Amino acid sequence: MSPLLRRTKKNSGEHMVTLIGKPGCHLCDDARAVVEQVCAEAGVPWEEKDINQDEELHRAYWEQIPVVLVDGEQHTFWKVDAARLRRALGA
């Protein structure tokens, strides 16, 4: 098989988690707590982006917040399942 077609599993240090939400959103607060805990356990960096501060994010996700991206790809929205996020991060 060509090395270009072969998928390789990333090490946890190579992942990045992004939480997209907005201030005053109780679901975002719940998601933040899960993301923060799981990323701390896995040693994975994470960032938070305010949907109100980015028009492109607002257009893409306004009906789904909170949204969690893993390595730039949508992982989940509305409710974050800690076990599923751990699996996605290889933790």
Rosetta constraint file for C-alpha pairs under 8 A:
AtomPair CA 1 CA 5 HARMONIC 6.94 0.50
AtomPair CA 1 CA 6 HARMONIC 6.90 0.50
AtomPair CA 2 CA 6 HARMONIC 6.51 0.50
AtomPair CA 10 CA 14 HARMONIC 6.12 0.50
AtomPair CA 10 CA 15 HARMONIC 7.16 0.50
AtomPair CA 11 CA 15 HARMONIC 7.24 0.50
AtomPair CA 11 CA 90 HARMONIC 7.45 0.50
AtomPair CA 12 CA 42 HARMONIC 6.67 0.50
AtomPair CA 12 CA 43 HARMONIC 6.89 0.50
AtomPair CA 12 CA 44 HARMONIC 6.07 0.50
AtomPair CA 12 CA 89 HARMONIC 5.90 0.50
AtomPair CA 12 CA 90 HARMONIC 6.30 0.50
AtomPair CA 12 CA 91 HARMONIC 7.20 0.50
AtomPair CA 13 CA 43 HARMONIC 6.60 0.50
AtomPair CA 13 CA 44 HARMONIC 5.69 0.50
AtomPair CA 13 CA 45 HARMONIC 7.81 0.50
AtomPair CA 14 CA 44 HARMONIC 7.64 0.50
AtomPair CA 15 CA 44 HARMONIC 6.15 0.50
AtomPair CA 15 CA 45 HARMONIC 7.23 0.50
AtomPair CA 15 CA 70 HARMONIC 6.97 0.50
AtomPair CA 15 CA 71 HARMONIC 5.78 0.50
AtomPair CA 15 CA 89 HARMONIC 6.90 0.50
AtomPair CA 16 CA 44 HARMONIC 6.41 0.50
AtomPair CA 16 CA 45 HARMONIC 5.51 0.50
AtomPair CA 16 CA 46 HARMONIC 5.65 0.50
AtomPair CA 16 CA 47 HARMONIC 7.89 0.50
AtomPair CA 16 CA 70 HARMONIC 5.88 0.50
AtomPair CA 16 CA 71 HARMONIC 5.09 0.50
AtomPair CA 16 CA 72 HARMONIC 7.66 0.50
AtomPair CA 17 CA 35 HARMONIC 7.95 0.50
AtomPair CA 17 CA 39 HARMONIC 7.88 0.50
AtomPair CA 17 CA 44 HARMONIC 7.44 0.50
AtomPair CA 17 CA 45 HARMONIC 6.50 0.50
AtomPair CA 17 CA 46 HARMONIC 4.50 0.50
AtomPair CA 17 CA 47 HARMONIC 6.42 0.50
AtomPair CA 17 CA 68 HARMONIC 6.94 0.50
AtomPair CA 17 CA 69 HARMONIC 5.65 0.50
AtomPair CA 17 CA 70 HARMONIC 4.66 0.50
AtomPair CA 17 CA 71 HARMONIC 6.23 0.50
AtomPair CA 17 CA 72 HARMONIC 7.68 0.50
AtomPair CA 18 CA 46 HARMONIC 5.58 0.50
AtomPair CA 18 CA 47 HARMONIC 4.92 0.50
AtomPair CA 18 CA 48 HARMONIC 5.67 0.50
AtomPair CA 18 CA 49 HARMONIC 7.20 0.50
AtomPair CA 18 CA 68 HARMONIC 5.64 0.50
AtomPair CA 18 CA 69 HARMONIC 4.98 0.50
AtomPair CA 18 CA 70 HARMONIC 6.50 0.50
AtomPair CA 18 CA 71 HARMONIC 7.90 0.50
AtomPair CA 18 CA 72 HARMONIC 7.45 0.50
AtomPair CA 19 CA 31 HARMONIC 7.88 0.50
AtomPair CA 19 CA 32 HARMONIC 7.17 0.50
AtomPair CA 19 CA 35 HARMONIC 7.72 0.50
AtomPair CA 19 CA 46 HARMONIC 7.54 0.50
AtomPair CA 19 CA 47 HARMONIC 6.24 0.50
AtomPair CA 19 CA 48 HARMONIC 4.68 0.50
AtomPair CA 19 CA 49 HARMONIC 6.20 0.50
AtomPair CA 19 CA 66 HARMONIC 6.85 0.50
AtomPair CA 19 CA 67 HARMONIC 5.85 0.50
AtomPair CA 19 CA 68 HARMONIC 4.69 0.50
AtomPair CA 19 CA 69 HARMONIC 6.51 0.50
AtomPair CA 20 CA 48 HARMONIC 5.87 0.50
AtomPair CA 20 CA 49 HARMONIC 4.86 0.50
AtomPair CA 20 CA 50 HARMONIC 6.01 0.50
AtomPair CA 20 CA 51 HARMONIC 6.22 0.50
AtomPair CA 20 CA 57 HARMONIC 7.97 0.50
AtomPair CA 20 CA 65 HARMONIC 6.55 0.50
AtomPair CA 20 CA 66 HARMONIC 5.56 0.50
AtomPair CA 20 CA 67 HARMONIC 5.07 0.50
AtomPair CA 20 CA 68 HARMONIC 6.30 0.50
AtomPair CA 20 CA 69 HARMONIC 7.99 0.50
AtomPair CA 21 CA 25 HARMONIC 7.38 0.50
AtomPair CA 21 CA 28 HARMONIC 5.63 0.50
AtomPair CA 21 CA 48 HARMONIC 7.44 0.50
AtomPair CA 21 CA 49 HARMONIC 6.40 0.50
AtomPair CA 21 CA 50 HARMONIC 5.32 0.50
AtomPair CA 21 CA 51 HARMONIC 5.61 0.50
AtomPair CA 21 CA 65 HARMONIC 5.41 0.50
AtomPair CA 21 CA 66 HARMONIC 4.73 0.50
AtomPair CA 21 CA 67 HARMONIC 6.72 0.50
AtomPair CA 22 CA 28 HARMONIC 6.92 0.50
AtomPair CA 22 CA 49 HARMONIC 7.83 0.50
AtomPair CA 22 CA 50 HARMONIC 4.98 0.50
AtomPair CA 22 CA 51 HARMONIC 5.71 0.50
AtomPair CA 22 CA 52 HARMONIC 6.56 0.50
AtomPair CA 22 CA 65 HARMONIC 7.86 0.50
AtomPair CA 22 CA 66 HARMONIC 7.83 0.50
AtomPair CA 23 CA 28 HARMONIC 7.89 0.50
AtomPair CA 23 CA 50 HARMONIC 7.44 0.50
AtomPair CA 25 CA 29 HARMONIC 6.43 0.50
AtomPair CA 26 CA 30 HARMONIC 6.35 0.50
AtomPair CA 27 CA 31 HARMONIC 6.12 0.50
AtomPair CA 27 CA 65 HARMONIC 7.86 0.50
AtomPair CA 27 CA 66 HARMONIC 6.51 0.50
AtomPair CA 27 CA 78 HARMONIC 6.58 0.50
AtomPair CA 27 CA 79 HARMONIC 7.07 0.50
AtomPair CA 28 CA 32 HARMONIC 5.95 0.50
AtomPair CA 28 CA 65 HARMONIC 7.09 0.50
AtomPair CA 28 CA 66 HARMONIC 5.09 0.50
AtomPair CA 28 CA 78 HARMONIC 7.86 0.50
AtomPair CA 29 CA 33 HARMONIC 6.42 0.50
AtomPair CA 30 CA 34 HARMONIC 6.62 0.50
AtomPair CA 30 CA 79 HARMONIC 7.84 0.50
AtomPair CA 31 CA 35 HARMONIC 6.08 0.50
AtomPair CA 31 CA 66 HARMONIC 6.87 0.50
AtomPair CA 31 CA 78 HARMONIC 7.85 0.50
AtomPair CA 31 CA 79 HARMONIC 6.38 0.50
AtomPair CA 31 CA 80 HARMONIC 5.59 0.50
AtomPair CA 32 CA 36 HARMONIC 5.84 0.50
AtomPair CA 33 CA 37 HARMONIC 6.16 0.50
AtomPair CA 34 CA 38 HARMONIC 6.06 0.50
AtomPair CA 34 CA 80 HARMONIC 6.74 0.50
AtomPair CA 34 CA 81 HARMONIC 7.75 0.50
AtomPair CA 34 CA 82 HARMONIC 6.12 0.50
AtomPair CA 35 CA 39 HARMONIC 5.85 0.50
AtomPair CA 35 CA 46 HARMONIC 7.79 0.50
AtomPair CA 35 CA 80 HARMONIC 7.64 0.50
AtomPair CA 35 CA 82 HARMONIC 7.56 0.50
AtomPair CA 36 CA 40 HARMONIC 6.04 0.50
AtomPair CA 36 CA 46 HARMONIC 7.61 0.50
AtomPair CA 37 CA 41 HARMONIC 6.26 0.50
AtomPair CA 38 CA 42 HARMONIC 6.13 0.50
AtomPair CA 38 CA 82 HARMONIC 6.56 0.50
AtomPair CA 38 CA 85 HARMONIC 7.31 0.50
AtomPair CA 38 CA 86 HARMONIC 6.43 0.50
AtomPair CA 39 CA 43 HARMONIC 5.69 0.50
AtomPair CA 39 CA 44 HARMONIC 4.80 0.50
AtomPair CA 39 CA 45 HARMONIC 6.43 0.50
AtomPair CA 39 CA 46 HARMONIC 6.88 0.50
AtomPair CA 40 CA 44 HARMONIC 6.51 0.50
AtomPair CA 40 CA 45 HARMONIC 7.89 0.50
AtomPair CA 41 CA 91 HARMONIC 7.95 0.50
AtomPair CA 42 CA 86 HARMONIC 7.51 0.50
AtomPair CA 42 CA 89 HARMONIC 7.34 0.50
AtomPair CA 42 CA 91 HARMONIC 5.57 0.50
AtomPair CA 44 CA 89 HARMONIC 7.92 0.50
AtomPair CA 49 CA 53 HARMONIC 7.89 0.50
AtomPair CA 50 CA 54 HARMONIC 6.99 0.50
AtomPair CA 51 CA 55 HARMONIC 7.31 0.50
AtomPair CA 51 CA 57 HARMONIC 5.67 0.50
AtomPair CA 51 CA 58 HARMONIC 5.12 0.50
AtomPair CA 51 CA 61 HARMONIC 7.89 0.50
AtomPair CA 51 CA 62 HARMONIC 7.29 0.50
AtomPair CA 52 CA 58 HARMONIC 6.57 0.50
AtomPair CA 54 CA 58 HARMONIC 6.17 0.50
AtomPair CA 55 CA 59 HARMONIC 6.15 0.50
AtomPair CA 56 CA 60 HARMONIC 6.22 0.50
AtomPair CA 57 CA 61 HARMONIC 5.83 0.50
AtomPair CA 57 CA 62 HARMONIC 7.45 0.50
AtomPair CA 58 CA 62 HARMONIC 4.94 0.50
AtomPair CA 61 CA 65 HARMONIC 6.29 0.50
AtomPair CA 61 CA 67 HARMONIC 7.26 0.50
AtomPair CA 64 CA 77 HARMONIC 5.74 0.50
AtomPair CA 64 CA 78 HARMONIC 6.13 0.50
AtomPair CA 65 CA 77 HARMONIC 6.11 0.50
AtomPair CA 65 CA 78 HARMONIC 5.73 0.50
AtomPair CA 66 CA 77 HARMONIC 5.49 0.50
AtomPair CA 66 CA 78 HARMONIC 5.09 0.50
AtomPair CA 66 CA 79 HARMONIC 7.41 0.50
AtomPair CA 67 CA 74 HARMONIC 7.18 0.50
AtomPair CA 67 CA 75 HARMONIC 7.66 0.50
AtomPair CA 67 CA 76 HARMONIC 5.88 0.50
AtomPair CA 67 CA 77 HARMONIC 4.20 0.50
AtomPair CA 67 CA 78 HARMONIC 6.44 0.50
AtomPair CA 68 CA 74 HARMONIC 6.06 0.50
AtomPair CA 68 CA 75 HARMONIC 5.54 0.50
AtomPair CA 68 CA 76 HARMONIC 5.35 0.50
AtomPair CA 68 CA 77 HARMONIC 6.09 0.50
AtomPair CA 68 CA 80 HARMONIC 7.67 0.50
AtomPair CA 69 CA 73 HARMONIC 5.02 0.50
AtomPair CA 69 CA 74 HARMONIC 4.33 0.50
AtomPair CA 69 CA 75 HARMONIC 5.10 0.50
AtomPair CA 69 CA 76 HARMONIC 7.15 0.50
AtomPair CA 70 CA 74 HARMONIC 6.41 0.50
AtomPair CA 70 CA 75 HARMONIC 5.88 0.50
AtomPair CA 70 CA 88 HARMONIC 7.74 0.50
AtomPair CA 75 CA 85 HARMONIC 7.97 0.50
AtomPair CA 76 CA 80 HARMONIC 6.55 0.50
AtomPair CA 80 CA 85 HARMONIC 7.43 0.50
AtomPair CA 81 CA 85 HARMONIC 6.25 0.50
AtomPair CA 82 CA 86 HARMONIC 6.13 0.50
AtomPair CA 83 CA 87 HARMONIC 6.29 0.50
AtomPair CA 84 CA 88 HARMONIC 6.29 0.50
AtomPair CA 85 CA 89 HARMONIC 6.27 0.50
AtomPair CA 86 CA 90 HARMONIC 6.11 0.50
AtomPair CA 86 CA 91 HARMONIC 4.95 0.50
AtomPair CA 87 CA 91 HARMONIC 5.88 0.50
